[in-house]
Amino acid sequence: MAKHAELIARLPKAELHLHIEGSFEPEMMLALAERNRIDIPFKTLEDAKAAYAFSNLQEFLDLYYQGMNVLRTEQDFFDLTWAYLEKAAAQNVVHAEIFFDPQGHTARGVAFETVVDGISRALDQGREKERHTLHNVLYTAATESGNTTAAMFLLKARHGYREGDQNEQANRVNIVFQLPGAMKLDQFKVIQNDPDNQVKQLSKSTAIPARRA
């Protein structure tokens, strides 16, 4: 069972037709209700968690609209969306189709722009965080492991490098990665025994032209 759980955790996942308002966790519902001074029928976290044990569609919809009612500001929509993105990332969700209910908010006097701006800001921040994470992984693989494939992906992703585009020399810079060179077995044993002092002596510099971003 534990082996299956580990496998499921590692598998890439897609989440289709997700209504973001339905992703409310009880802790956030209570926090936003308190922040916006909205009365809800749940006085304690235990009460809210008990309501999440719904047994039919109507009970779910009642809970859904209670959560929707505490969303009032752009920050509320940002916080809700960001909480979902963090949980989705932790569960290895690689594709999500996110929906929201505009009329359910505008009917309560919440401007359409408030909803869109909060959700969009969270999605933009999520993409930027993912981009930085990818760049860091590629940089580590290129500079510490000598992975030339990672180096090329990094140049393409961060610096706009395009293979075969050698005409715009004025717009190019040299990016230098320290990639381990070929070595004999005795040299390799030296590195294994004293990596900090020897690795630089046994490496070579490879300059790869890259296009400025």
N, C-alpha and C positions, 0 to 999 in steps of 0.2 A: 504493500500500500504506500509506504513511504517512497519507494522507488518510482511509483506512478505519479505521486504528487510532485516529485522533483522533476520528472520529465514534463509534466503539464506546465510547471512554472517556467521551464526553459523554452517551451514552444512559442513561436511567434503567433500572435492572435489578431483577429479583426473584430471590431465591434460595429455592428450595422444598426442604423436607425436609432441612435441614442438620443432621447430627449434629455437635455442637460438638466432641466428642472427635476427630473426623476432620479438624478444621481445624488440628491441631498443625503448627507449622513446626519444622523440625529444630533451629533455634537455641533455641527455647523448651523443647523436649523435653530437650535436654542441660542447660539451665539449671535446670529443675525437678528433674531427676535428681540434679544436684549439690547443690541446696538441700536436698532431702529425703534425700540419701545413699542413693539407689536405684541398684542395679547394672543397667545396660542393656548390650546387646551392642555398642553403638556407642561407641568410645573417642574418636573425633575427629568434628568437624563434617563432614569429607569422607565418613567412613563413614556418618553419618546421612543425608546428602544422597544417597549412592549407594543406600541402602535405599529412598528415595522413588521410585526408578525401577523400581517393581514392574511385573511383566508379567502377573499374574493375580490373581484375587480372593483366593486364600489368602495370597499375599505381602502384599497390602494389609491383610488382617485381622491378620496377624502384626504388622505395623507399627502398626496401630490399637490393638491391645492392649498393645503396648510403651508407646505414648504414654499410654494410660489408666492404666497402672500407676504412673506418676510423679505422678499427681494425688492428693494426700493431704489438703491443707488448704483452707480456704475461700479463702485468698489465691491458691492454685493455680488454682482454678476461676474466680476473678475475673480473674486474669492471662490465662488462656486465652480467656475470653469477650471481654475488653477488646481483646486483640490482634486477634481476629476482627472486632470492631466497627470498629476503626480501619481495617483493610484494606478492609472492606466499604464504609465511607464514602469511602475514597480511590478506589474503583472505581465509585462512584455507585450502590450498591445502596440502593434506597429501600424495599424490603420484604424481610424475611427470616423464614422459619419455622424456628426453632431447636428442635431436639430434643436430649435427652440420655438416657443409658442408666443409670437409677438402680440396677438390679440388678447392673450391672457394677461399681458402686462399693461398694454395701452388702455384696456378697459378699466384698469385700476388707477389710471392717471400717471403711469410710468411712461416716459417718453421713449419712443422707438429707438432714438439715438443712444439713450442711456443703456439699453439692453445690448445693442450691437457694439457700442464702444467698449463696454466691460468685457464681453465675450471675446471680441477681436483682440483686445490688449493682452488677454491671457494666452490666446493662441499664438500671437506674435512673439510673446516672451518665451513660450514653450519651444517654438521653432529656433529662436536664437540660442536658447540653452542647449538644445540638441545639436546645433551647428558647432558650438564651442566644444561640446563633449566629443563629437566626431573629430574635430581638428586635433584635440589633445591626444586621442587614441592614435590617429595617424602619425602625429609628430613623434610620439613615444616609439611607435613601431619603426619609423624611419631612422631616428637618431640613435636609439638604444639597441635595436635588433638588426639594423642594417637592411630593413625590408624595402627594396627598391619599388615594389608595387605600391606600398603605402606612401612612399615619397612622391610618386607620380600622382596619386589620388590627392595628396595634400596640395601639391602645386596647382592642380586643376580646381580643387574646391576653394582654396583660400586665395590663390594668386591669379586665377583666371588663365592659367597656362593652357594653350591649345597645341597639340602635336601637329607638325607640318606647317604651322603658321610662323614662318621665319622672316617675313618681310618687314614688320614694324620693329626694327632693331632699337629705335629710339625709345620705345615703350617697354623695353625689357631690362630686367635686372638679373644678377646672378644670385641664386640661392644655393648655399653650400651645406650639404649634409655630410657628416662623418660616417662613412660606411666601412665596416670591417673588410679588409682585403684578404686575399688568399694567403694561407700560411701553412707551414709544415707542422707535423704532429708535435715536435718538440716546442715550437712556439706556442701552439695551442695549450700545452701543458703549463707553460709559463703563465699564461693569462688565467688559467684555472686556479693556479696557486697564488697569484698576486694580481688580480684584475685591476685594482685601482691605479697602480703605478705603471702597468705594462700596456693596457689597452690602447692608450693614445699613441704609443710608439709603434704599434703594429696595425694602425689604421691608415687609410688614405682618404684624401678629400676628393669628392666628386662634385663638380660644379654643373648644375642643371639650369639652363636658361628658363626664366619664368616671366610671365607677363604681369605687369603691375595691375593690382586690383583697381 
